[in-house]
Amino acid sequence: MKKDRNISVDFDDVNSAETFRNIGYQIIDVLAEELTKAKENIGFPVLNWQTPQEQLKFWQDDFKGDKIENPLPLFRNIIKSSININMRGNVGHQIAAPHPITTLTSALIAHLNNGMGVYEVGMAGNAMEKIVIDDLSRIFGLPDDASGFVTSGGSLGNLTAILTAKTKYLRENPDVKIDQLVVMLSEEAHYSTDRTASVIGLRKENIFKVPVDADFRMRTDLLEDFYQLADRENKKIFCIIGCSCSTSTGSFDDLAAIADFAHKYKIWFHVDAAHGGPSVFSTKYRHLLNGIHNANSIIMDFHKMMGVPSLSTAVIFRHSWYSNLTFSQDAKYLWQDQKSEEWYNSGKRTFECTKPMSIVHIYTILRMYGYDIFQEQIELLYGLAKDFAENLNKRSDFEVLIKPQSNIVCFRFINSKGDLNILNSKIQQEIVRDGRFYIVGTTASGQYYLRVSLMNTRTTQADLQELLNLIIEKASEQTMNVDNFKINVQ
Ligand SMILES: Cc1ncc(COP(=O)(O)O)c(C=O)c1O
């Protein structure tokens, strides 16, 4: 039975500007304290590990509590039970440590709550989106009529772009059946592309996964063979996807070679640049995207390498009319003219109906810092990864999987005669439980590797040295704890 709550609520209180101001100032103070901790990083964990059962119990008890007037203690508990993404020791997943100004743009977006699918419920948002996406299209070197929109996440972005490719292909080739359609991607492509292929109705065996080379880049020397295979089986390749970069190892496919292949056989060329797209802002790393100007579609997450809170993704089409292909359908209560392709009713082109004004984050960052902030961020973080890998390479107790091409480094502790897969996966778990750092793991070439994504501009080489010390400490603890393998720590 639910507890009998007092349900009488005074909306004058709920909507009170004074209460909002009072609580708001306190919350800003708490978050500012968190930012100071993130910078100083002394004695503050990245996470306070608890088991799922412990967390569930904690929040079940909390939920039973009396109503609260001020949510500040609640917020403090949420902070305590969450990964502190801004801490220098957070080097786990590819999630942005958001630029602090975006905590404030988040408040603005929530306050306005303009669900910008329809122009008048998002006048500013729709205009900003056009300006930023058109600008990005130019920066990627696409033609003048390239354009697109912002959607909620890379997975949705990939789905939207690949669905558009399919729609266009089937319109142009009405005799082709869905069972014949093939998408080609690297075996290292993010699972969202694979999932998309299933969502849009492709047969599993028609997802052609191209093997990768020693650096985990798509083997473009095999593309022709795959084409011939498809041809023999009367299958039609309608889309090929390049990775910029892969999630697991941060490897960049050779987009120029993929573009040549796509051009030769008139195949839609999609680039999943969710993570590595912002390399385009760096004169030093732009070359990683050579060939991207030939793409039919590109996605890039603002919430990975661009300091924006989740989720916010650019979907860019080579020709703006592509983006109107997919969702031309009737919604008379939203738009009077169903067929027109105006840019300012963005809901006509996205999956979302009520769409968040997430563009405000990136627009504000650009107005305050310009593209320079992304150039600096990419160069700092890719440089940090490169130096970290070089340090690891100088040591005999660690092994690096590949020379990092971005800010992702995969490595493992090897100073042991035991099973390195078990050992390294144990180390990763122990580091999570320790809480001073957060790292993740991945499997590559059948081996388990520790994996860091250097997303945070506060993280230093000295922090990473401390991480190595902790890894060695955890490895040596495993020697005592685990009987089934012997670890020989120097
Ligand atoms: C290469 C790549 N594509 C797509 C995605 C999915 O993006 P999102 O998490 O924004 O849906 C990811 C996420 O890590 C990714 O690394």
The ligand as an ORCA input file, in Angstrom:
! r2SCAN-3c Opt
* xyz 0 1
  C      31.220      5.830    -32.831
  C      29.935      5.967    -32.071
  N      28.786      6.093    -32.742
  C      27.603      6.212    -32.111
  C      27.542      6.206    -30.748
  C      26.202      6.316    -30.070
  O      26.047      7.597    -29.618
  P      24.973      7.986    -28.471
  O      25.480      7.379    -27.218
  O      25.000      9.457    -28.501
  O      23.661      7.415    -28.892
  C      28.713      6.071    -29.989
  C      28.668      6.054    -28.510
  O      29.619      5.825    -27.828
  C      29.945      5.963    -30.666
  O      31.098      5.848    -30.010
*
